[in-house]
Amino acid sequence: MHIKLKLIFIPVILFMFISLGYCQKIQIQQDSEMAVNFSLPDLNKNNVSISDFRNISGVLLFFWTTRCSYCLDELKLLNDKYKQLEQEGVKVLAIDIGEPTYRAQDFARKYELTLPILIDLRGEAASLYGIYGVPTYIGIDRSGFIRLETHSFPEDEYRFLSQE
């Protein structure tokens, strides 16, 4: 009986943790650390590294999965704002965690996503950034420092990522 109660409470606690994280406010980091570089394939199997954008543009990483309903809402919003972000000097990289390429491709086609999608099949990039729940945004400035972390689109906060 005691073990059954534990098994019931684990999903409840996990749900509360993820829900609270989703509602978390944007954290803008003043004393930030250098972003860890990684290289992942996009949907066309071309490797993309975040270091490719250092000193050129800010980078907005978006970690997600196809099974996350909150992620779909954020992806639609991010997709709508993608061209504007790029024009403002912020490179967008949507990183699908732990799913095969075909699943992300089918999802992107179904929802007409045009933003760059990278595949983190084994969750290695997510692990490097300490991603515990999705959706999660990580903002990296032009110099390569992590400047924001949030679970919802950073409406105005993303702009300083592209500033020198």
Beta strands, then each sheet from edge to edge (+ up, - down):
strand 1: 27-28
strand 2: 39-41
strand 3: 47-49
strand 4: 58-64
strand 5: 90-97
strand 6: 117-120
strand 7: 136-140
strand 8: 146-150
sheet 1: 1+ 8- 7+ 4- 5- 6-
sheet 2: 2+ 3-
end
